[in-house]
Structures are given as C-alpha cells and as structure tokens.
Amino acid sequence: MHPRLTVDRSSPVPLYFQVAEQLEHAIRDGLLVSGDKIANEVALADELGLSRPTMRQAIQTLVDKGMLVRKRGVGTQVVKSRIRRTVELTSLHDDLARAGQEPHTRVLRLEQAKADATTAAELQLQPGDPVWKLERLRLVGGRPLALMSNTIPCDVLDLATVDLSTVGLYEYFRRCGMHLRVAHQRIGACRAGVHEARLLTERKGAPLLTMQRTAYDDGSRAVEWGNHVYRPDLYSFEITLVDK
C-alpha cells in the first residue's frame, strides 16, 4: 500500500528525491504507519514510468533515514519512526505526551546525597550541600528510550512526596509553582557502559546520544542538573538554524 505518487519531470528536483519526499510525508502524516508494506520497486517504477535504479534510490533514501526497512520474503515496510525532539526548554515526558506517545517511567534511584565538587559547580552550591539524586528509565511502547539522571537541590523541591513514575519532573516543578526560564544544554555522544547497555538493551560499547542540561528558574537560580543518555535508533534532536 502507498499513497498516490506523482513526479514532475520539468522540476529541477531529482525524480528519486520527489518520490522519497512524498513517501516521507506520508509516513510523517500517518498515512503510512509502522508495519505497512509499500509496493515493490519494480511495480512503483512501472507505475510512475521511472527506471528501476531511480526507484531503488528513492527507497534507499528512506531506508538510510530509518523510515523503511527491506525484509527478505516480506518486502519493504514502514518502521516505527524515532522520537524527534526539538531543542527547547521542555522535558522528555512533555514532548512524548505532546507527540501522542504513552511514556512509561521506572524510578531506579531516589536518594539524598551531598553535592560533590562537580555537582556544586553546576548547581551553584557549596560542596556538601544536600541534593536529591534521581535516576529513571523512560520507555515508550515497552522499549527503553532514555536513561535519565537528575540532581536537584533539596531546598528546591521535596521529591519524597511525589511519585515520579507517573509524574514528569518538569510537570512537578510546575505544580509547585516553579517556572524554568532558561537552561544551558550540551549534546554529545558516548559509548554504552555495562550499566547503560543493560538498561537500554544495547550492547556494551554501542553509541549513545547524550544530553547534559542545567536549568534555571525565574530568579536565575540553578534548580536542576540533568545527565541523560538516549538510544540513537529511537531518538534524535532537531535544531532550526536561522541566519542573522
């Protein structure tokens, strides 16, 4: 199955790209969903009057993007798309809910500790000040997506009074009347250690996306330091760049 496809031979846009773009829009708009099959390359090429190499290139474009998969004996299918998150001051829980996903959270650790030198520097504290150490595993559709570690000064919130398996951390900030105004964020990559590999069902040494964020409230006070790792096959960051 596939939506009606057309090509404009007078356009400077390559024919393969026109086809790939239409199929990509159909997947993003929900006209094609995970598990749907599309016609084989030969049938599509004949339908549009294109060469088979051109159609093969169109399909390969979406295979490379992780939107289609070729399965021997089955054909070409739509795969579950990765979560795409715009780089804004929002939480993963909020973004997943907004996208119509149903996030599930496992609280792996919640305890009070004393801030070490690195934590104190990130949160504008003194070494030894009390902080909450929170570690959670975020899942979507039963699949582990992110391992999230957060540190919050104890005098900012009392995390002992909230069930963080059902409430997002930023949602709880809002419930307590706290507005996160700005954040400093770093995006990078790392290799999975034993702990990350086990929880994210990845192999040890597999590449992971990383995000570190220090968030500040209306009074410019550092109220949260997060260190998150994500499975790159299920997750990506999107950034819009604007020329000045």
Secondary structure as UniProt FT lines:
FT   TURN            9..10
FT   HELIX           15..28
FT   TURN            29..30
FT   TURN            34..35
FT   STRAND          37..38
FT   HELIX           41..48
FT   HELIX           52..64
FT   TURN            65..66
FT   STRAND          68..71
FT   TURN            72..74
FT   STRAND          75..78
FT   STRAND          83..86
FT   HELIX           92..98
FT   TURN            99..100
FT   STRAND          103..114
FT   HELIX           117..122
FT   TURN            123..124
FT   TURN            127..128
FT   STRAND          130..140
FT   TURN            141..142
FT   STRAND          143..153
FT   TURN            154..156
FT   HELIX           159..161
FT   TURN            164..166
FT   HELIX           169..175
FT   TURN            176..177
FT   STRAND          180..191
FT   HELIX           194..200
FT   TURN            204..205
FT   STRAND          207..217
FT   TURN            218..219
FT   STRAND          222..230
FT   TURN            232..234
FT   STRAND          235..238
//
